[in-house]
Amino acid sequence: MAELPDLNLPQLFAALEVSDISAINGIASLANILRRNGLISVPDVSALLQSMSLPLSLPRHADNPAVQEIQLHLDQLFAQIIAAD
C-alpha cells in the first residue's frame, strides 16, 4: 500500500466533510429506493432518520451552526422520502 501524503488540517477537514456528505446521500438514496419499491415503511425511515440525528443532537454538538445545517439537510431529505407516497 502506498504511503499517504502529508495532509494539512484544511485538507483533512475537507476530506471528512466530503466523506460525511457522501455517506448521508448514499443512505438517503438507499432509503428512497427502498421506500419507492415498498421495501421500507415510514416508521422504519423515521427510525433511520432518528438514528442518524442522534449524534447531531448531543449537547456538545447541538449549538454548532454547521451541525444544525446538517440536521436541517437530513430533515429535508427524509421528509421527501417519507412524503413519496
Backbone as XML, in Angstrom:
<?xml version="1.0"?>
<chain id="A" units="angstrom">
  <residue number="1" name="MET">
    <atom name="N" x="0.843" y="-1.181" z="0.000"/>
    <atom name="CA" x="0.000" y="0.000" z="0.000"/>
    <atom name="C" x="0.885" y="1.240" z="0.000"/>
  </residue>
  <residue number="2" name="ALA">
    <atom name="N" x="0.552" y="2.191" z="-0.811"/>
    <atom name="CA" x="1.326" y="3.427" z="-0.907"/>
    <atom name="C" x="1.141" y="4.266" z="0.345"/>
  </residue>
  <residue number="3" name="GLU">
    <atom name="N" x="2.179" y="4.980" z="0.691"/>
    <atom name="CA" x="2.093" y="5.869" z="1.848"/>
    <atom name="C" x="1.182" y="7.050" z="1.530"/>
  </residue>
  <residue number="4" name="LEU">
    <atom name="N" x="0.454" y="7.465" z="2.539"/>
    <atom name="CA" x="-0.406" y="8.638" z="2.384"/>
    <atom name="C" x="0.452" y="9.898" z="2.403"/>
  </residue>
  <residue number="5" name="PRO">
    <atom name="N" x="0.112" y="10.854" z="1.587"/>
    <atom name="CA" x="0.865" y="12.120" z="1.625"/>
    <atom name="C" x="0.578" y="12.858" z="2.931"/>
  </residue>
  <residue number="6" name="ASP">
    <atom name="N" x="1.485" y="13.731" z="3.288"/>
    <atom name="CA" x="1.240" y="14.575" z="4.452"/>
    <atom name="C" x="0.111" y="15.542" z="4.110"/>
  </residue>
  <residue number="7" name="LEU">
    <atom name="N" x="-0.955" y="15.453" z="4.868"/>
    <atom name="CA" x="-2.105" y="16.321" z="4.632"/>
    <atom name="C" x="-2.155" y="17.395" z="5.703"/>
  </residue>
  <residue number="8" name="ASN">
    <atom name="N" x="-2.563" y="18.579" z="5.304"/>
    <atom name="CA" x="-2.723" y="19.635" z="6.294"/>
    <atom name="C" x="-4.148" y="19.587" z="6.849"/>
  </residue>
  <residue number="9" name="LEU">
    <atom name="N" x="-4.383" y="20.335" z="7.893"/>
    <atom name="CA" x="-5.687" y="20.312" z="8.560"/>
    <atom name="C" x="-6.848" y="20.667" z="7.633"/>
  </residue>
  <residue number="10" name="PRO">
    <atom name="N" x="-6.764" y="21.720" z="6.829"/>
    <atom name="CA" x="-7.877" y="22.012" z="5.919"/>
    <atom name="C" x="-8.181" y="20.855" z="4.958"/>
  </residue>
  <residue number="11" name="GLN">
    <atom name="N" x="-7.141" y="20.169" z="4.487"/>
    <atom name="CA" x="-7.360" y="19.031" z="3.594"/>
    <atom name="C" x="-8.067" y="17.892" z="4.328"/>
  </residue>
  <residue number="12" name="LEU">
    <atom name="N" x="-7.661" y="17.639" z="5.562"/>
    <atom name="CA" x="-8.301" y="16.585" z="6.353"/>
    <atom name="C" x="-9.759" y="16.917" z="6.634"/>
  </residue>
  <residue number="13" name="PHE">
    <atom name="N" x="-10.035" y="18.164" z="7.009"/>
    <atom name="CA" x="-11.420" y="18.568" z="7.271"/>
    <atom name="C" x="-12.269" y="18.487" z="6.008"/>
  </residue>
  <residue number="14" name="ALA">
    <atom name="N" x="-11.706" y="18.883" z="4.879"/>
    <atom name="CA" x="-12.438" y="18.792" z="3.613"/>
    <atom name="C" x="-12.740" y="17.340" z="3.276"/>
  </residue>
  <residue number="15" name="ALA">
    <atom name="N" x="-11.775" y="16.458" z="3.491"/>
    <atom name="CA" x="-11.987" y="15.034" z="3.219"/>
    <atom name="C" x="-13.065" y="14.457" z="4.131"/>
  </residue>
  <residue number="16" name="LEU">
    <atom name="N" x="-13.053" y="14.831" z="5.394"/>
    <atom name="CA" x="-14.088" y="14.365" z="6.324"/>
    <atom name="C" x="-15.461" y="14.874" z="5.916"/>
  </residue>
  <residue number="17" name="GLU">
    <atom name="N" x="-15.538" y="16.135" z="5.524"/>
    <atom name="CA" x="-16.810" y="16.718" z="5.113"/>
    <atom name="C" x="-17.371" y="16.002" z="3.888"/>
  </residue>
  <residue number="18" name="VAL">
    <atom name="N" x="-16.528" y="15.784" z="2.898"/>
    <atom name="CA" x="-16.968" y="15.110" z="1.677"/>
    <atom name="C" x="-17.387" y="13.672" z="1.982"/>
  </residue>
  <residue number="19" name="SER">
    <atom name="N" x="-16.647" y="13.012" z="2.846"/>
    <atom name="CA" x="-16.986" y="11.647" z="3.232"/>
    <atom name="C" x="-18.342" y="11.597" z="3.929"/>
  </residue>
  <residue number="20" name="ASP">
    <atom name="N" x="-18.585" y="12.530" z="4.836"/>
    <atom name="CA" x="-19.868" y="12.586" z="5.545"/>
    <atom name="C" x="-21.022" y="12.853" z="4.588"/>
  </residue>
  <residue number="21" name="ILE">
    <atom name="N" x="-20.840" y="13.797" z="3.686"/>
    <atom name="CA" x="-21.891" y="14.124" z="2.720"/>
    <atom name="C" x="-22.181" y="12.921" z="1.833"/>
  </residue>
  <residue number="22" name="SER">
    <atom name="N" x="-21.132" y="12.250" z="1.408"/>
    <atom name="CA" x="-21.294" y="11.068" z="0.565"/>
    <atom name="C" x="-22.075" y="9.982" z="1.303"/>
  </residue>
  <residue number="23" name="ALA">
    <atom name="N" x="-21.741" y="9.759" z="2.568"/>
    <atom name="CA" x="-22.439" y="8.738" z="3.357"/>
    <atom name="C" x="-23.907" y="9.112" z="3.560"/>
  </residue>
  <residue number="24" name="ILE">
    <atom name="N" x="-24.171" y="10.360" z="3.900"/>
    <atom name="CA" x="-25.552" y="10.813" z="4.108"/>
    <atom name="C" x="-26.359" y="10.658" z="2.828"/>
  </residue>
  <residue number="25" name="ASN">
    <atom name="N" x="-25.798" y="11.096" z="1.711"/>
    <atom name="CA" x="-26.516" y="10.983" z="0.442"/>
    <atom name="C" x="-26.738" y="9.528" z="0.052"/>
  </residue>
  <residue number="26" name="GLY">
    <atom name="N" x="-25.762" y="8.670" z="0.304"/>
    <atom name="CA" x="-25.912" y="7.251" z="-0.004"/>
    <atom name="C" x="-27.004" y="6.600" z="0.821"/>
  </residue>
  <residue number="27" name="ILE">
    <atom name="N" x="-27.042" y="6.895" z="2.108"/>
    <atom name="CA" x="-28.075" y="6.335" z="2.986"/>
    <atom name="C" x="-29.449" y="6.851" z="2.582"/>
  </residue>
  <residue number="28" name="ALA">
    <atom name="N" x="-29.544" y="8.145" z="2.310"/>
    <atom name="CA" x="-30.829" y="8.719" z="1.896"/>
    <atom name="C" x="-31.280" y="8.141" z="0.558"/>
  </residue>
  <residue number="29" name="SER">
    <atom name="N" x="-30.358" y="7.964" z="-0.368"/>
    <atom name="CA" x="-30.713" y="7.384" z="-1.667"/>
    <atom name="C" x="-31.206" y="5.952" z="-1.515"/>
  </residue>
  <residue number="30" name="LEU">
    <atom name="N" x="-30.528" y="5.183" z="-0.696"/>
    <atom name="CA" x="-30.954" y="3.806" z="-0.453"/>
    <atom name="C" x="-32.333" y="3.765" z="0.197"/>
  </residue>
  <residue number="31" name="ALA">
    <atom name="N" x="-32.553" y="4.616" z="1.192"/>
    <atom name="CA" x="-33.868" y="4.680" z="1.842"/>
    <atom name="C" x="-34.944" y="5.067" z="0.836"/>
  </residue>
  <residue number="32" name="ASN">
    <atom name="N" x="-34.633" y="5.999" z="-0.050"/>
    <atom name="CA" x="-35.591" y="6.429" z="-1.067"/>
    <atom name="C" x="-35.925" y="5.288" z="-2.030"/>
  </residue>
  <residue number="33" name="ILE">
    <atom name="N" x="-34.923" y="4.567" z="-2.483"/>
    <atom name="CA" x="-35.150" y="3.427" z="-3.383"/>
    <atom name="C" x="-35.993" y="2.363" z="-2.691"/>
  </residue>
  <residue number="34" name="LEU">
    <atom name="N" x="-35.647" y="2.045" z="-1.453"/>
    <atom name="CA" x="-36.415" y="1.045" z="-0.707"/>
    <atom name="C" x="-37.852" y="1.499" z="-0.503"/>
  </residue>
  <residue number="35" name="ARG">
    <atom name="N" x="-38.037" y="2.773" z="-0.211"/>
    <atom name="CA" x="-39.385" y="3.325" z="0.008"/>
    <atom name="C" x="-40.212" y="3.272" z="-1.272"/>
  </residue>
  <residue number="36" name="ARG">
    <atom name="N" x="-39.625" y="3.682" z="-2.386"/>
    <atom name="CA" x="-40.331" y="3.654" z="-3.676"/>
    <atom name="C" x="-40.755" y="2.241" z="-4.056"/>
  </residue>
  <residue number="37" name="ASN">
    <atom name="N" x="-39.964" y="1.259" z="-3.671"/>
    <atom name="CA" x="-40.260" y="-0.129" z="-4.005"/>
    <atom name="C" x="-41.046" y="-0.852" z="-2.916"/>
  </residue>
  <residue number="38" name="GLY">
    <atom name="N" x="-41.515" y="-0.097" z="-1.918"/>
    <atom name="CA" x="-42.327" y="-0.680" z="-0.856"/>
    <atom name="C" x="-41.571" y="-1.629" z="0.053"/>
  </residue>
  <residue number="39" name="LEU">
    <atom name="N" x="-40.266" y="-1.451" z="0.152"/>
    <atom name="CA" x="-39.441" y="-2.362" z="0.940"/>
    <atom name="C" x="-39.050" y="-1.802" z="2.302"/>
  </residue>
  <residue number="40" name="ILE">
    <atom name="N" x="-39.465" y="-0.573" z="2.568"/>
    <atom name="CA" x="-39.215" y="0.022" z="3.884"/>
    <atom name="C" x="-40.421" y="0.890" z="4.228"/>
  </residue>
  <residue number="41" name="SER">
    <atom name="N" x="-40.850" y="0.804" z="5.466"/>
    <atom name="CA" x="-42.042" y="1.532" z="5.910"/>
    <atom name="C" x="-41.675" y="2.935" z="6.396"/>
  </residue>
  <residue number="42" name="VAL">
    <atom name="N" x="-42.694" y="3.773" z="6.518"/>
    <atom name="CA" x="-42.484" y="5.127" z="7.051"/>
    <atom name="C" x="-41.885" y="5.073" z="8.459"/>
  </residue>
  <residue number="43" name="PRO">
    <atom name="N" x="-42.401" y="4.209" z="9.366"/>
    <atom name="CA" x="-41.765" y="4.150" z="10.687"/>
    <atom name="C" x="-40.287" y="3.746" z="10.628"/>
  </residue>
  <residue number="44" name="ASP">
    <atom name="N" x="-39.942" y="2.860" z="9.707"/>
    <atom name="CA" x="-38.539" y="2.469" z="9.582"/>
    <atom name="C" x="-37.682" y="3.608" z="9.030"/>
  </residue>
  <residue number="45" name="VAL">
    <atom name="N" x="-38.214" y="4.366" z="8.080"/>
    <atom name="CA" x="-37.486" y="5.533" z="7.557"/>
    <atom name="C" x="-37.310" y="6.561" z="8.677"/>
  </residue>
  <residue number="46" name="SER">
    <atom name="N" x="-38.354" y="6.756" z="9.474"/>
    <atom name="CA" x="-38.270" y="7.693" z="10.604"/>
    <atom name="C" x="-37.238" y="7.228" z="11.623"/>
  </residue>
  <residue number="47" name="ALA">
    <atom name="N" x="-37.190" y="5.921" z="11.874"/>
    <atom name="CA" x="-36.201" y="5.379" z="12.811"/>
    <atom name="C" x="-34.784" y="5.574" z="12.276"/>
  </residue>
  <residue number="48" name="LEU">
    <atom name="N" x="-34.617" y="5.427" z="10.976"/>
    <atom name="CA" x="-33.315" y="5.655" z="10.354"/>
    <atom name="C" x="-32.887" y="7.110" z="10.530"/>
  </residue>
  <residue number="49" name="LEU">
    <atom name="N" x="-33.807" y="8.028" z="10.273"/>
    <atom name="CA" x="-33.514" y="9.453" z="10.478"/>
    <atom name="C" x="-33.161" y="9.726" z="11.933"/>
  </residue>
  <residue number="50" name="GLN">
    <atom name="N" x="-33.920" y="9.134" z="12.848"/>
    <atom name="CA" x="-33.661" y="9.351" z="14.271"/>
    <atom name="C" x="-32.264" y="8.856" z="14.650"/>
  </residue>
  <residue number="51" name="SER">
    <atom name="N" x="-31.870" y="7.693" z="14.140"/>
    <atom name="CA" x="-30.546" y="7.169" z="14.485"/>
    <atom name="C" x="-29.427" y="8.021" z="13.885"/>
  </residue>
  <residue number="52" name="MET">
    <atom name="N" x="-29.669" y="8.584" z="12.708"/>
    <atom name="CA" x="-28.666" y="9.464" z="12.100"/>
    <atom name="C" x="-28.608" y="10.818" z="12.808"/>
  </residue>
  <residue number="53" name="SER">
    <atom name="N" x="-29.729" y="11.243" z="13.380"/>
    <atom name="CA" x="-29.812" y="12.550" z="14.034"/>
    <atom name="C" x="-29.286" y="12.536" z="15.463"/>
  </residue>
  <residue number="54" name="LEU">
    <atom name="N" x="-29.276" y="11.373" z="16.087"/>
    <atom name="CA" x="-28.901" y="11.296" z="17.497"/>
    <atom name="C" x="-27.543" y="11.933" z="17.798"/>
  </residue>
  <residue number="55" name="PRO">
    <atom name="N" x="-26.478" y="11.599" z="17.077"/>
    <atom name="CA" x="-25.193" y="12.233" z="17.393"/>
    <atom name="C" x="-25.204" y="13.749" z="17.191"/>
  </residue>
  <residue number="56" name="LEU">
    <atom name="N" x="-26.031" y="14.210" z="16.259"/>
    <atom name="CA" x="-26.095" y="15.646" z="15.985"/>
    <atom name="C" x="-26.782" y="16.413" z="17.108"/>
  </residue>
  <residue number="57" name="SER">
    <atom name="N" x="-27.602" y="15.717" z="17.880"/>
    <atom name="CA" x="-28.355" y="16.382" z="18.943"/>
    <atom name="C" x="-27.656" y="16.324" z="20.301"/>
  </residue>
  <residue number="58" name="LEU">
    <atom name="N" x="-26.496" y="15.698" z="20.359"/>
    <atom name="CA" x="-25.767" y="15.650" z="21.626"/>
    <atom name="C" x="-25.402" y="17.066" z="22.060"/>
  </residue>
  <residue number="59" name="PRO">
    <atom name="N" x="-25.424" y="17.332" z="23.373"/>
    <atom name="CA" x="-25.187" y="18.695" z="23.862"/>
    <atom name="C" x="-23.913" y="19.351" z="23.328"/>
  </residue>
  <residue number="60" name="ARG">
    <atom name="N" x="-22.861" y="18.593" z="23.150"/>
    <atom name="CA" x="-21.599" y="19.203" z="22.694"/>
    <atom name="C" x="-21.636" y="19.606" z="21.226"/>
  </residue>
  <residue number="61" name="HIS">
    <atom name="N" x="-22.666" y="19.140" z="20.483"/>
    <atom name="CA" x="-22.773" y="19.457" z="19.059"/>
    <atom name="C" x="-23.982" y="20.317" z="18.708"/>
  </residue>
  <residue number="62" name="ALA">
    <atom name="N" x="-25.018" y="20.247" z="19.504"/>
    <atom name="CA" x="-26.319" y="20.819" z="19.134"/>
    <atom name="C" x="-26.282" y="22.329" z="18.876"/>
  </residue>
  <residue number="63" name="ASP">
    <atom name="N" x="-25.393" y="23.056" z="19.524"/>
    <atom name="CA" x="-25.342" y="24.512" z="19.344"/>
    <atom name="C" x="-24.450" y="24.949" z="18.180"/>
  </residue>
  <residue number="64" name="ASN">
    <atom name="N" x="-23.817" y="24.011" z="17.539"/>
    <atom name="CA" x="-22.915" y="24.320" z="16.431"/>
    <atom name="C" x="-23.741" y="24.608" z="15.173"/>
  </residue>
  <residue number="65" name="PRO">
    <atom name="N" x="-23.616" y="25.801" z="14.585"/>
    <atom name="CA" x="-24.401" y="26.131" z="13.392"/>
    <atom name="C" x="-24.180" y="25.164" z="12.225"/>
  </residue>
  <residue number="66" name="ALA">
    <atom name="N" x="-22.976" y="24.642" z="12.074"/>
    <atom name="CA" x="-22.710" y="23.682" z="10.995"/>
    <atom name="C" x="-23.470" y="22.379" z="11.234"/>
  </residue>
  <residue number="67" name="VAL">
    <atom name="N" x="-23.536" y="21.955" z="12.485"/>
    <atom name="CA" x="-24.286" y="20.742" z="12.833"/>
    <atom name="C" x="-25.776" y="20.981" z="12.618"/>
  </residue>
  <residue number="68" name="GLN">
    <atom name="N" x="-26.246" y="22.161" z="12.978"/>
    <atom name="CA" x="-27.659" y="22.495" z="12.762"/>
    <atom name="C" x="-28.002" y="22.472" z="11.274"/>
  </residue>
  <residue number="69" name="GLU">
    <atom name="N" x="-27.075" y="22.909" z="10.437"/>
    <atom name="CA" x="-27.293" y="22.884" z="8.992"/>
    <atom name="C" x="-27.378" y="21.443" z="8.478"/>
  </residue>
  <residue number="70" name="ILE">
    <atom name="N" x="-26.517" y="20.581" z="8.990"/>
    <atom name="CA" x="-26.568" y="19.167" z="8.610"/>
    <atom name="C" x="-27.898" y="18.559" z="9.034"/>
  </residue>
  <residue number="71" name="GLN">
    <atom name="N" x="-28.352" y="18.883" z="10.246"/>
    <atom name="CA" x="-29.631" y="18.354" z="10.727"/>
    <atom name="C" x="-30.781" y="18.821" z="9.842"/>
  </residue>
  <residue number="72" name="LEU">
    <atom name="N" x="-30.765" y="20.081" z="9.460"/>
    <atom name="CA" x="-31.801" y="20.608" z="8.572"/>
    <atom name="C" x="-31.789" y="19.866" z="7.237"/>
  </residue>
  <residue number="73" name="HIS">
    <atom name="N" x="-30.609" y="19.631" z="6.696"/>
    <atom name="CA" x="-30.459" y="18.893" z="5.439"/>
    <atom name="C" x="-31.030" y="17.479" z="5.578"/>
  </residue>
  <residue number="74" name="LEU">
    <atom name="N" x="-30.693" y="16.804" z="6.665"/>
    <atom name="CA" x="-31.232" y="15.461" z="6.909"/>
    <atom name="C" x="-32.753" y="15.483" z="7.000"/>
  </residue>
  <residue number="75" name="ASP">
    <atom name="N" x="-33.282" y="16.420" z="7.765"/>
    <atom name="CA" x="-34.735" y="16.524" z="7.929"/>
    <atom name="C" x="-35.428" y="16.731" z="6.584"/>
  </residue>
  <residue number="76" name="GLN">
    <atom name="N" x="-34.850" y="17.589" z="5.748"/>
    <atom name="CA" x="-35.446" y="17.858" z="4.436"/>
    <atom name="C" x="-35.372" y="16.634" z="3.525"/>
  </residue>
  <residue number="77" name="LEU">
    <atom name="N" x="-34.229" y="15.960" z="3.510"/>
    <atom name="CA" x="-34.084" y="14.760" z="2.688"/>
    <atom name="C" x="-35.098" y="13.690" z="3.080"/>
  </residue>
  <residue number="78" name="PHE">
    <atom name="N" x="-35.184" y="13.434" z="4.375"/>
    <atom name="CA" x="-36.054" y="12.357" z="4.834"/>
    <atom name="C" x="-37.526" y="12.741" z="4.766"/>
  </residue>
  <residue number="79" name="ALA">
    <atom name="N" x="-37.843" y="14.021" z="4.851"/>
    <atom name="CA" x="-39.237" y="14.454" z="4.661"/>
    <atom name="C" x="-39.688" y="14.132" z="3.242"/>
  </residue>
  <residue number="80" name="GLN">
    <atom name="N" x="-38.799" y="14.326" z="2.282"/>
    <atom name="CA" x="-39.131" y="13.998" z="0.891"/>
    <atom name="C" x="-39.306" y="12.496" z="0.706"/>
  </residue>
  <residue number="81" name="ILE">
    <atom name="N" x="-38.480" y="11.715" z="1.370"/>
    <atom name="CA" x="-38.583" y="10.254" z="1.262"/>
    <atom name="C" x="-39.900" y="9.775" z="1.860"/>
  </residue>
  <residue number="82" name="ILE">
    <atom name="N" x="-40.251" y="10.312" z="3.021"/>
    <atom name="CA" x="-41.485" y="9.901" z="3.697"/>
    <atom name="C" x="-42.704" y="10.338" z="2.903"/>
  </residue>
  <residue number="83" name="ALA">
    <atom name="N" x="-42.641" y="11.510" z="2.282"/>
    <atom name="CA" x="-43.790" y="12.047" z="1.538"/>
    <atom name="C" x="-43.922" y="11.445" z="0.145"/>
  </residue>
  <residue number="84" name="ALA">
    <atom name="N" x="-43.100" y="10.488" z="-0.194"/>
    <atom name="CA" x="-43.061" y="9.947" z="-1.556"/>
    <atom name="C" x="-44.281" y="9.111" z="-1.935"/>
  </residue>
  <residue number="85" name="ASP">
    <atom name="N" x="-45.233" y="8.973" z="-1.061"/>
    <atom name="CA" x="-46.431" y="8.161" z="-1.380"/>
    <atom name="C" x="-47.261" y="8.771" z="-2.469"/>
  </residue>
</chain>
